[in-house]
Structures are given as structure tokens and as C-alpha cells.
């Protein structure tokens, strides 16, 4: 189902509050406490400035975003040997609760894919936190497959 009047653009400073609200909601769902709120807000401002956040809009109102970084460094800071491919690492995907189940998340990934192809990037990588069951199902539906598993043990 096509969403009428759905458009995409890079985020600007006027979108900060929408992005921050989504960032906080994602942290809550993933049971992650943002350790330094002010530092994290600076990360949002920096990502906006560096054009690392694409927005989905309906009638020019933000309804979702995808936050990404283009790199060829070994993901997750772990060296598995040479990593000679350029990819877009997706940090966050968020759709406002009033607009979920409308394929906006899928559309954000399609928009990012088109942008990536234009810039010579042909791979998307993301991490999905185990506690975020909806994200796991969503990414599997889009064709994402496990790439690396990181395990944790509380001491």
C-alpha cells in the first residue's frame, strides 16, 4: 500500500525534538539507559549536521527517521581481519507510534538504499537488540541475516 504524500529528506535542526523523542523511545524499548543525556543530544545534533539522518514525512510532518553512518571500518570495533567493503551502518530506525504498520520503516530502508546506491554503497548493516522483538521480526522481513553475534554476561 502506497502512503499518500510520503516524502524523504535529510533532517535539519528543526527536527531535533522529533528525533530526540524517537531516540529516547528506542532506548526505553531496548532497556538501555542513556548514560549522558547532554552528550547524546550532542550526538543527535552532530548526526543532523553531518547528514546522517533521513526523515520520512507525510505532508511535510516527520513521521519516522533512519540514522546511519557510511564506513568501511570493521563494524562494532572488533577486528575480524580486513574489511574492505563500504557499507551503511544503521544506528536507529524509528516510526512515530501513530504511523506504525504503514510500511514507513520499510520505505525508510528503501530510501536509504537508493541514496546508498547513488554514493557507491551496496550493503546495509545494523544491530538488533535481542529485547526488541519487533525490530528482530522487521529486519528479518526485510531480508537482513545475522552477521555477528555479541553475547553478554552480567557479573
Buried (B, 14 or more C-beta within 10 A) or exposed (E): EEBEEBEBBEBEEEBBEBBBEBBBBBBEBBEEEBEEEEEBBEBBEEBBEEEBBBBBBBEEEBBBBBBBBBBEEEBEEEEEEEEEEBBBBBBBBBBBEEBEEBBBBBBBBEBBBEBBEEEEBEEBBBBBEEEBEEBBEBBEEBEBEEEEEEEEEEE
